[in-house]
Amino acid sequence: MFEQGRKRRTEAARRLRQISAALERTHLQTSALAISLRERIITSPLLTAHPPRALR
């Protein structure tokens, strides 16, 4: 009985670690995407003539 509970907790902890790792990867990918998009927007020829106040 105790062994089954321990097994279940171990499995739950392993799943939590997997989810946490996946979230971390997603967060890093999203950050990288946001940075590259921002760079592309800032260097866009459409904005170089009249950049919005936030980018000046």
Predicted model as a PDB file, atoms N, CA, C, CB and O in Angstrom, pLDDT in the B-factor column:
MODEL        1                                                                  
ATOM      1  N   MET A   1       0.827  -1.210   0.000  1.00 67.00           N  
ATOM      2  CA  MET A   1       0.000   0.000   0.000  1.00 67.00           C  
ATOM      3  C   MET A   1       0.862   1.262   0.000  1.00 67.00           C  
ATOM      4  CB  MET A   1      -0.936   0.005   1.216  1.00 67.00           C  
ATOM      5  O   MET A   1       0.647   2.172  -0.800  1.00 67.00           O  
ATOM      6  N   PHE A   2       1.846   1.304   0.913  1.00 80.00           N  
ATOM      7  CA  PHE A   2       2.733   2.473   0.960  1.00 80.00           C  
ATOM      8  C   PHE A   2       3.532   2.602  -0.326  1.00 80.00           C  
ATOM      9  CB  PHE A   2       3.684   2.381   2.159  1.00 80.00           C  
ATOM     10  O   PHE A   2       3.764   3.700  -0.830  1.00 80.00           O  
ATOM     11  N   GLU A   3       3.951   1.433  -0.851  1.00 88.00           N  
ATOM     12  CA  GLU A   3       4.761   1.407  -2.074  1.00 88.00           C  
ATOM     13  C   GLU A   3       3.993   2.016  -3.252  1.00 88.00           C  
ATOM     14  CB  GLU A   3       5.183  -0.040  -2.408  1.00 88.00           C  
ATOM     15  O   GLU A   3       4.567   2.737  -4.068  1.00 88.00           O  
ATOM     16  N   GLN A   4       2.700   1.721  -3.332  1.00 89.00           N  
ATOM     17  CA  GLN A   4       1.877   2.253  -4.422  1.00 89.00           C  
ATOM     18  C   GLN A   4       1.758   3.777  -4.328  1.00 89.00           C  
ATOM     19  CB  GLN A   4       0.477   1.610  -4.400  1.00 89.00           C  
ATOM     20  O   GLN A   4       1.805   4.467  -5.346  1.00 89.00           O  
ATOM     21  N   GLY A   5       1.606   4.296  -3.120  1.00 88.00           N  
ATOM     22  CA  GLY A   5       1.533   5.743  -2.913  1.00 88.00           C  
ATOM     23  C   GLY A   5       2.829   6.434  -3.295  1.00 88.00           C  
ATOM     24  O   GLY A   5       2.826   7.501  -3.909  1.00 88.00           O  
ATOM     25  N   ARG A   6       3.944   5.805  -2.920  1.00 89.00           N  
ATOM     26  CA  ARG A   6       5.252   6.376  -3.251  1.00 89.00           C  
ATOM     27  C   ARG A   6       5.456   6.388  -4.759  1.00 89.00           C  
ATOM     28  CB  ARG A   6       6.385   5.584  -2.567  1.00 89.00           C  
ATOM     29  O   ARG A   6       5.969   7.358  -5.316  1.00 89.00           O  
ATOM     30  N   LYS A   7       5.045   5.294  -5.421  1.00 92.00           N  
ATOM     31  CA  LYS A   7       5.180   5.198  -6.870  1.00 92.00           C  
ATOM     32  C   LYS A   7       4.368   6.301  -7.550  1.00 92.00           C  
ATOM     33  CB  LYS A   7       4.726   3.808  -7.366  1.00 92.00           C  
ATOM     34  O   LYS A   7       4.825   6.925  -8.507  1.00 92.00           O  
ATOM     35  N   ARG A   8       3.156   6.530  -7.038  1.00 93.00           N  
ATOM     36  CA  ARG A   8       2.289   7.553  -7.613  1.00 93.00           C  
ATOM     37  C   ARG A   8       2.891   8.943  -7.435  1.00 93.00           C  
ATOM     38  CB  ARG A   8       0.900   7.495  -6.975  1.00 93.00           C  
ATOM     39  O   ARG A   8       2.849   9.763  -8.353  1.00 93.00           O  
ATOM     40  N   ARG A   9       3.449   9.207  -6.256  1.00 93.00           N  
ATOM     41  CA  ARG A   9       4.080  10.516  -6.005  1.00 93.00           C  
ATOM     42  C   ARG A   9       5.308  10.715  -6.882  1.00 93.00           C  
ATOM     43  CB  ARG A   9       4.472  10.650  -4.524  1.00 93.00           C  
ATOM     44  O   ARG A   9       5.533  11.806  -7.406  1.00 93.00           O  
ATOM     45  N   THR A  10       6.103   9.661  -7.040  1.00 94.00           N  
ATOM     46  CA  THR A  10       7.295   9.731  -7.886  1.00 94.00           C  
ATOM     47  C   THR A  10       6.905  10.033  -9.326  1.00 94.00           C  
ATOM     48  CB  THR A  10       8.094   8.415  -7.814  1.00 94.00           C  
ATOM     49  O   THR A  10       7.536  10.852  -9.994  1.00 94.00           O  
ATOM     50  N   GLU A  11       5.857   9.361  -9.796  1.00 95.00           N  
ATOM     51  CA  GLU A  11       5.369   9.577 -11.163  1.00 95.00           C  
ATOM     52  C   GLU A  11       4.853  11.011 -11.326  1.00 95.00           C  
ATOM     53  CB  GLU A  11       4.250   8.560 -11.508  1.00 95.00           C  
ATOM     54  O   GLU A  11       5.121  11.658 -12.338  1.00 95.00           O  
ATOM     55  N   ALA A  12       4.114  11.502 -10.331  1.00 95.00           N  
ATOM     56  CA  ALA A  12       3.580  12.874 -10.380  1.00 95.00           C  
ATOM     57  C   ALA A  12       4.728  13.886 -10.397  1.00 95.00           C  
ATOM     58  CB  ALA A  12       2.642  13.144  -9.167  1.00 95.00           C  
ATOM     59  O   ALA A  12       4.676  14.868 -11.138  1.00 95.00           O  
ATOM     60  N   ALA A  13       5.757  13.652  -9.589  1.00 96.00           N  
ATOM     61  CA  ALA A  13       6.908  14.559  -9.538  1.00 96.00           C  
ATOM     62  C   ALA A  13       7.633  14.560 -10.885  1.00 96.00           C  
ATOM     63  CB  ALA A  13       7.882  14.149  -8.397  1.00 96.00           C  
ATOM     64  O   ALA A  13       8.069  15.610 -11.356  1.00 96.00           O  
ATOM     65  N   ARG A  14       7.761  13.386 -11.503  1.00 96.00           N  
ATOM     66  CA  ARG A  14       8.423  13.280 -12.801  1.00 96.00           C  
ATOM     67  C   ARG A  14       7.631  14.050 -13.863  1.00 96.00           C  
ATOM     68  CB  ARG A  14       8.579  11.795 -13.212  1.00 96.00           C  
ATOM     69  O   ARG A  14       8.211  14.760 -14.684  1.00 96.00           O  
ATOM     70  N   ARG A  15       6.307  13.903 -13.839  1.00 97.00           N  
ATOM     71  CA  ARG A  15       5.473  14.634 -14.799  1.00 97.00           C  
ATOM     72  C   ARG A  15       5.573  16.136 -14.590  1.00 97.00           C  
ATOM     73  CB  ARG A  15       4.015  14.192 -14.685  1.00 97.00           C  
ATOM     74  O   ARG A  15       5.620  16.896 -15.558  1.00 97.00           O  
ATOM     75  N   LEU A  16       5.607  16.567 -13.342  1.00 96.00           N  
ATOM     76  CA  LEU A  16       5.755  17.995 -13.049  1.00 96.00           C  
ATOM     77  C   LEU A  16       7.069  18.541 -13.595  1.00 96.00           C  
ATOM     78  CB  LEU A  16       5.675  18.240 -11.542  1.00 96.00           C  
ATOM     79  O   LEU A  16       7.117  19.635 -14.157  1.00 96.00           O  
ATOM     80  N   ARG A  17       8.138  17.759 -13.419  1.00 96.00           N  
ATOM     81  CA  ARG A  17       9.437  18.193 -13.956  1.00 96.00           C  
ATOM     82  C   ARG A  17       9.396  18.297 -15.472  1.00 96.00           C  
ATOM     83  CB  ARG A  17      10.549  17.223 -13.530  1.00 96.00           C  
ATOM     84  O   ARG A  17       9.960  19.227 -16.046  1.00 96.00           O  
ATOM     85  N   GLN A  18       8.730  17.344 -16.126  1.00 97.00           N  
ATOM     86  CA  GLN A  18       8.618  17.385 -17.592  1.00 97.00           C  
ATOM     87  C   GLN A  18       7.838  18.617 -18.041  1.00 97.00           C  
ATOM     88  CB  GLN A  18       7.935  16.107 -18.119  1.00 97.00           C  
ATOM     89  O   GLN A  18       8.236  19.307 -18.980  1.00 97.00           O  
ATOM     90  N   ILE A  19       6.725  18.887 -17.362  1.00 96.00           N  
ATOM     91  CA  ILE A  19       5.895  20.050 -17.707  1.00 96.00           C  
ATOM     92  C   ILE A  19       6.683  21.336 -17.487  1.00 96.00           C  
ATOM     93  CB  ILE A  19       4.589  20.066 -16.866  1.00 96.00           C  
ATOM     94  O   ILE A  19       6.642  22.252 -18.308  1.00 96.00           O  
ATOM     95  N   SER A  20       7.396  21.390 -16.376  1.00 96.00           N  
ATOM     96  CA  SER A  20       8.206  22.565 -16.047  1.00 96.00           C  
ATOM     97  C   SER A  20       9.271  22.802 -17.114  1.00 96.00           C  
ATOM     98  CB  SER A  20       8.866  22.397 -14.666  1.00 96.00           C  
ATOM     99  O   SER A  20       9.489  23.937 -17.538  1.00 96.00           O  
ATOM    100  N   ALA A  21       9.932  21.731 -17.546  1.00 96.00           N  
ATOM    101  CA  ALA A  21      10.966  21.847 -18.580  1.00 96.00           C  
ATOM    102  C   ALA A  21      10.352  22.316 -19.899  1.00 96.00           C  
ATOM    103  CB  ALA A  21      11.692  20.496 -18.777  1.00 96.00           C  
ATOM    104  O   ALA A  21      10.930  23.148 -20.598  1.00 96.00           O  
ATOM    105  N   ALA A  22       9.176  21.776 -20.234  1.00 96.00           N  
ATOM    106  CA  ALA A  22       8.506  22.174 -21.475  1.00 96.00           C  
ATOM    107  C   ALA A  22       8.108  23.645 -21.425  1.00 96.00           C  
ATOM    108  CB  ALA A  22       7.265  21.296 -21.726  1.00 96.00           C  
ATOM    109  O   ALA A  22       8.247  24.363 -22.415  1.00 96.00           O  
ATOM    110  N   LEU A  23       7.614  24.092 -20.278  1.00 96.00           N  
ATOM    111  CA  LEU A  23       7.242  25.507 -20.119  1.00 96.00           C  
ATOM    112  C   LEU A  23       8.454  26.406 -20.258  1.00 96.00           C  
ATOM    113  CB  LEU A  23       6.572  25.743 -18.760  1.00 96.00           C  
ATOM    114  O   LEU A  23       8.381  27.467 -20.877  1.00 96.00           O  
ATOM    115  N   GLU A  24       9.567  25.982 -19.682  1.00 96.00           N  
ATOM    116  CA  GLU A  24      10.814  26.757 -19.773  1.00 96.00           C  
ATOM    117  C   GLU A  24      11.246  26.890 -21.233  1.00 96.00           C  
ATOM    118  CB  GLU A  24      11.940  26.087 -18.936  1.00 96.00           C  
ATOM    119  O   GLU A  24      11.611  27.978 -21.678  1.00 96.00           O  
ATOM    120  N   ARG A  25      11.205  25.770 -21.985  1.00 96.00           N  
ATOM    121  CA  ARG A  25      11.568  25.814 -23.405  1.00 96.00           C  
ATOM    122  C   ARG A  25      10.637  26.752 -24.172  1.00 96.00           C  
ATOM    123  CB  ARG A  25      11.520  24.399 -24.020  1.00 96.00           C  
ATOM    124  O   ARG A  25      11.093  27.551 -24.990  1.00 96.00           O  
ATOM    125  N   THR A  26       9.332  26.654 -23.906  1.00 96.00           N  
ATOM    126  CA  THR A  26       8.355  27.504 -24.586  1.00 96.00           C  
ATOM    127  C   THR A  26       8.619  28.970 -24.278  1.00 96.00           C  
ATOM    128  CB  THR A  26       6.924  27.124 -24.173  1.00 96.00           C  
ATOM    129  O   THR A  26       8.547  29.823 -25.164  1.00 96.00           O  
ATOM    130  N   HIS A  27       8.926  29.259 -23.012  1.00 95.00           N  
ATOM    131  CA  HIS A  27       9.218  30.628 -22.590  1.00 95.00           C  
ATOM    132  C   HIS A  27      10.442  31.178 -23.334  1.00 95.00           C  
ATOM    133  CB  HIS A  27       9.450  30.681 -21.065  1.00 95.00           C  
ATOM    134  O   HIS A  27      10.426  32.307 -23.824  1.00 95.00           O  
ATOM    135  N   LEU A  28      11.504  30.360 -23.411  1.00 94.00           N  
ATOM    136  CA  LEU A  28      12.722  30.794 -24.101  1.00 94.00           C  
ATOM    137  C   LEU A  28      12.468  31.013 -25.584  1.00 94.00           C  
ATOM    138  CB  LEU A  28      13.839  29.765 -23.911  1.00 94.00           C  
ATOM    139  O   LEU A  28      12.960  31.978 -26.169  1.00 94.00           O  
ATOM    140  N   GLN A  29      11.688  30.107 -26.199  1.00 95.00           N  
ATOM    141  CA  GLN A  29      11.379  30.256 -27.625  1.00 95.00           C  
ATOM    142  C   GLN A  29      10.549  31.510 -27.872  1.00 95.00           C  
ATOM    143  CB  GLN A  29      10.631  29.017 -28.148  1.00 95.00           C  
ATOM    144  O   GLN A  29      10.775  32.236 -28.840  1.00 95.00           O  
ATOM    145  N   THR A  30       9.577  31.760 -26.980  1.00 95.00           N  
ATOM    146  CA  THR A  30       8.723  32.941 -27.122  1.00 95.00           C  
ATOM    147  C   THR A  30       9.543  34.212 -26.977  1.00 95.00           C  
ATOM    148  CB  THR A  30       7.588  32.921 -26.084  1.00 95.00           C  
ATOM    149  O   THR A  30       9.353  35.166 -27.731  1.00 95.00           O  
ATOM    150  N   SER A  31      10.465  34.231 -26.000  1.00 94.00           N  
ATOM    151  CA  SER A  31      11.327  35.394 -25.807  1.00 94.00           C  
ATOM    152  C   SER A  31      12.197  35.642 -27.039  1.00 94.00           C  
ATOM    153  CB  SER A  31      12.209  35.204 -24.566  1.00 94.00           C  
ATOM    154  O   SER A  31      12.340  36.777 -27.493  1.00 94.00           O  
ATOM    155  N   ALA A  32      12.771  34.573 -27.567  1.00 94.00           N  
ATOM    156  CA  ALA A  32      13.627  34.701 -28.753  1.00 94.00           C  
ATOM    157  C   ALA A  32      12.809  35.217 -29.939  1.00 94.00           C  
ATOM    158  CB  ALA A  32      14.286  33.339 -29.104  1.00 94.00           C  
ATOM    159  O   ALA A  32      13.280  36.057 -30.705  1.00 94.00           O  
ATOM    160  N   LEU A  33      11.587  34.712 -30.083  1.00 94.00           N  
ATOM    161  CA  LEU A  33      10.723  35.146 -31.178  1.00 94.00           C  
ATOM    162  C   LEU A  33      10.369  36.627 -31.029  1.00 94.00           C  
ATOM    163  CB  LEU A  33       9.441  34.291 -31.223  1.00 94.00           C  
ATOM    164  O   LEU A  33      10.405  37.385 -31.998  1.00 94.00           O  
ATOM    165  N   ALA A  34      10.027  37.027 -29.801  1.00 93.00           N  
ATOM    166  CA  ALA A  34       9.678  38.430 -29.560  1.00 93.00           C  
ATOM    167  C   ALA A  34      10.858  39.352 -29.873  1.00 93.00           C  
ATOM    168  CB  ALA A  34       9.229  38.626 -28.102  1.00 93.00           C  
ATOM    169  O   ALA A  34      10.678  40.415 -30.467  1.00 93.00           O  
ATOM    170  N   ILE A  35      12.055  38.946 -29.476  1.00 92.00           N  
ATOM    171  CA  ILE A  35      13.253  39.763 -29.734  1.00 92.00           C  
ATOM    172  C   ILE A  35      13.507  39.879 -31.239  1.00 92.00           C  
ATOM    173  CB  ILE A  35      14.496  39.151 -29.027  1.00 92.00           C  
ATOM    174  O   ILE A  35      13.770  40.968 -31.749  1.00 92.00           O  
ATOM    175  N   SER A  36      13.424  38.739 -31.949  1.00 92.00           N  
ATOM    176  CA  SER A  36      13.705  38.802 -33.387  1.00 92.00           C  
ATOM    177  C   SER A  36      12.634  39.611 -34.123  1.00 92.00           C  
ATOM    178  CB  SER A  36      13.792  37.383 -33.977  1.00 92.00           C  
ATOM    179  O   SER A  36      12.949  40.349 -35.057  1.00 92.00           O  
ATOM    180  N   LEU A  37      11.378  39.477 -33.710  1.00 91.00           N  
ATOM    181  CA  LEU A  37      10.313  40.272 -34.337  1.00 91.00           C  
ATOM    182  C   LEU A  37      10.537  41.759 -34.092  1.00 91.00           C  
ATOM    183  CB  LEU A  37       8.931  39.848 -33.799  1.00 91.00           C  
ATOM    184  O   LEU A  37      10.363  42.582 -34.991  1.00 91.00           O  
ATOM    185  N   ARG A  38      10.924  42.092 -32.863  1.00 88.00           N  
ATOM    186  CA  ARG A  38      11.172  43.499 -32.526  1.00 88.00           C  
ATOM    187  C   ARG A  38      12.301  44.071 -33.387  1.00 88.00           C  
ATOM    188  CB  ARG A  38      11.521  43.642 -31.025  1.00 88.00           C  
ATOM    189  O   ARG A  38      12.213  45.192 -33.888  1.00 88.00           O  
ATOM    190  N   GLU A  39      13.367  43.271 -33.548  1.00 88.00           N  
ATOM    191  CA  GLU A  39      14.480  43.707 -34.394  1.00 88.00           C  
ATOM    192  C   GLU A  39      14.023  43.940 -35.832  1.00 88.00           C  
ATOM    193  CB  GLU A  39      15.611  42.670 -34.363  1.00 88.00           C  
ATOM    194  O   GLU A  39      14.394  44.930 -36.462  1.00 88.00           O  
ATOM    195  N   ARG A  40      13.221  43.023 -36.335  1.00 87.00           N  
ATOM    196  CA  ARG A  40      12.743  43.157 -37.716  1.00 87.00           C  
ATOM    197  C   ARG A  40      11.831  44.373 -37.870  1.00 87.00           C  
ATOM    198  CB  ARG A  40      11.998  41.885 -38.150  1.00 87.00           C  
ATOM    199  O   ARG A  40      11.866  45.059 -38.892  1.00 87.00           O  
ATOM    200  N   ILE A  41      11.023  44.633 -36.856  1.00 83.00           N  
ATOM    201  CA  ILE A  41      10.127  45.798 -36.920  1.00 83.00           C  
ATOM    202  C   ILE A  41      10.943  47.092 -36.883  1.00 83.00           C  
ATOM    203  CB  ILE A  41       9.103  45.771 -35.745  1.00 83.00           C  
ATOM    204  O   ILE A  41      10.709  48.008 -37.672  1.00 83.00           O  
ATOM    205  N   ILE A  42      11.899  47.155 -35.962  1.00 80.00           N  
ATOM    206  CA  ILE A  42      12.718  48.362 -35.810  1.00 80.00           C  
ATOM    207  C   ILE A  42      13.499  48.663 -37.093  1.00 80.00           C  
ATOM    208  CB  ILE A  42      13.689  48.202 -34.624  1.00 80.00           C  
ATOM    209  O   ILE A  42      13.638  49.821 -37.489  1.00 80.00           O  
ATOM    210  N   THR A  43      14.009  47.599 -37.739  1.00 83.00           N  
ATOM    211  CA  THR A  43      14.824  47.812 -38.947  1.00 83.00           C  
ATOM    212  C   THR A  43      13.984  47.841 -40.222  1.00 83.00           C  
ATOM    213  CB  THR A  43      15.879  46.721 -39.062  1.00 83.00           C  
ATOM    214  O   THR A  43      14.531  47.960 -41.318  1.00 83.00           O  
ATOM    215  N   SER A  44      12.677  47.734 -40.091  1.00 80.00           N  
ATOM    216  CA  SER A  44      11.796  47.754 -41.265  1.00 80.00           C  
ATOM    217  C   SER A  44      11.876  49.102 -41.976  1.00 80.00           C  
ATOM    218  CB  SER A  44      10.339  47.457 -40.854  1.00 80.00           C  
ATOM    219  O   SER A  44      11.848  50.146 -41.324  1.00 80.00           O  
ATOM    220  N   PRO A  45      11.975  49.091 -43.316  1.00 78.00           N  
ATOM    221  CA  PRO A  45      12.042  50.351 -44.078  1.00 78.00           C  
ATOM    222  C   PRO A  45      10.805  51.226 -43.868  1.00 78.00           C  
ATOM    223  CB  PRO A  45      12.207  50.053 -45.567  1.00 78.00           C  
ATOM    224  O   PRO A  45      10.869  52.447 -44.012  1.00 78.00           O  
ATOM    225  N   LEU A  46       9.684  50.596 -43.529  1.00 74.00           N  
ATOM    226  CA  LEU A  46       8.457  51.375 -43.306  1.00 74.00           C  
ATOM    227  C   LEU A  46       8.575  52.271 -42.074  1.00 74.00           C  
ATOM    228  CB  LEU A  46       7.254  50.437 -43.152  1.00 74.00           C  
ATOM    229  O   LEU A  46       7.931  53.317 -41.993  1.00 74.00           O  
ATOM    230  N   LEU A  47       9.405  51.851 -41.118  1.00 67.00           N  
ATOM    231  CA  LEU A  47       9.510  52.609 -39.870  1.00 67.00           C  
ATOM    232  C   LEU A  47      10.689  53.574 -39.834  1.00 67.00           C  
ATOM    233  CB  LEU A  47       9.617  51.663 -38.719  1.00 67.00           C  
ATOM    234  O   LEU A  47      10.719  54.484 -39.005  1.00 67.00           O  
ATOM    235  N   THR A  48      11.643  53.387 -40.710  1.00 67.00           N  
ATOM    236  CA  THR A  48      12.843  54.227 -40.628  1.00 67.00           C  
ATOM    237  C   THR A  48      12.531  55.691 -40.952  1.00 67.00           C  
ATOM    238  CB  THR A  48      13.921  53.701 -41.583  1.00 67.00           C  
ATOM    239  O   THR A  48      13.170  56.599 -40.420  1.00 67.00           O  
ATOM    240  N   ALA A  49      11.546  55.915 -41.827  1.00 67.00           N  
ATOM    241  CA  ALA A  49      11.186  57.293 -42.175  1.00 67.00           C  
ATOM    242  C   ALA A  49      10.435  57.983 -41.029  1.00 67.00           C  
ATOM    243  CB  ALA A  49      10.328  57.311 -43.451  1.00 67.00           C  
ATOM    244  O   ALA A  49      10.748  59.121 -40.679  1.00 67.00           O  
ATOM    245  N   HIS A  50       9.451  57.301 -40.450  1.00 68.00           N  
ATOM    246  CA  HIS A  50       8.638  57.894 -39.372  1.00 68.00           C  
ATOM    247  C   HIS A  50       8.461  56.899 -38.238  1.00 68.00           C  
ATOM    248  CB  HIS A  50       7.254  58.342 -39.905  1.00 68.00           C  
ATOM    249  O   HIS A  50       7.399  56.292 -38.095  1.00 68.00           O  
ATOM    250  N   PRO A  51       9.507  56.731 -37.428  1.00 64.00           N  
ATOM    251  CA  PRO A  51       9.378  55.752 -36.335  1.00 64.00           C  
ATOM    252  C   PRO A  51       8.378  56.223 -35.275  1.00 64.00           C  
ATOM    253  CB  PRO A  51      10.748  55.499 -35.681  1.00 64.00           C  
ATOM    254  O   PRO A  51       8.319  57.418 -34.985  1.00 64.00           O  
ATOM    255  N   PRO A  52       7.598  55.320 -34.696  1.00 65.00           N  
ATOM    256  CA  PRO A  52       6.694  55.712 -33.624  1.00 65.00           C  
ATOM    257  C   PRO A  52       7.489  56.219 -32.424  1.00 65.00           C  
ATOM    258  CB  PRO A  52       5.793  54.531 -33.215  1.00 65.00           C  
ATOM    259  O   PRO A  52       8.648  55.845 -32.247  1.00 65.00           O  
ATOM    260  N   ARG A  53       6.886  57.053 -31.613  1.00 72.00           N  
ATOM    261  CA  ARG A  53       7.563  57.670 -30.472  1.00 72.00           C  
ATOM    262  C   ARG A  53       8.209  56.626 -29.564  1.00 72.00           C  
ATOM    263  CB  ARG A  53       6.577  58.512 -29.672  1.00 72.00           C  
ATOM    264  O   ARG A  53       9.286  56.865 -29.018  1.00 72.00           O  
ATOM    265  N   ALA A  54       7.560  55.463 -29.396  1.00 67.00           N  
ATOM    266  CA  ALA A  54       8.083  54.421 -28.494  1.00 67.00           C  
ATOM    267  C   ALA A  54       9.442  53.889 -28.942  1.00 67.00           C  
ATOM    268  CB  ALA A  54       7.093  53.266 -28.402  1.00 67.00           C  
ATOM    269  O   ALA A  54      10.216  53.402 -28.118  1.00 67.00           O  
ATOM    270  N   LEU A  55       9.740  53.976 -30.238  1.00 61.00           N  
ATOM    271  CA  LEU A  55      11.003  53.427 -30.738  1.00 61.00           C  
ATOM    272  C   LEU A  55      12.091  54.479 -30.939  1.00 61.00           C  
ATOM    273  CB  LEU A  55      10.760  52.718 -32.036  1.00 61.00           C  
ATOM    274  O   LEU A  55      13.226  54.140 -31.275  1.00 61.00           O  
ATOM    275  N   ARG A  56      11.753  55.745 -30.735  1.00 58.00           N  
ATOM    276  CA  ARG A  56      12.740  56.814 -30.937  1.00 58.00           C  
ATOM    277  C   ARG A  56      13.728  56.881 -29.794  1.00 58.00           C  
ATOM    278  CB  ARG A  56      12.045  58.159 -31.092  1.00 58.00           C  
ATOM    279  O   ARG A  56      14.626  57.723 -29.802  1.00 58.00           O  
TER     280      ARG A  56                                                      
ENDMDL                                                                          
END                                                                             
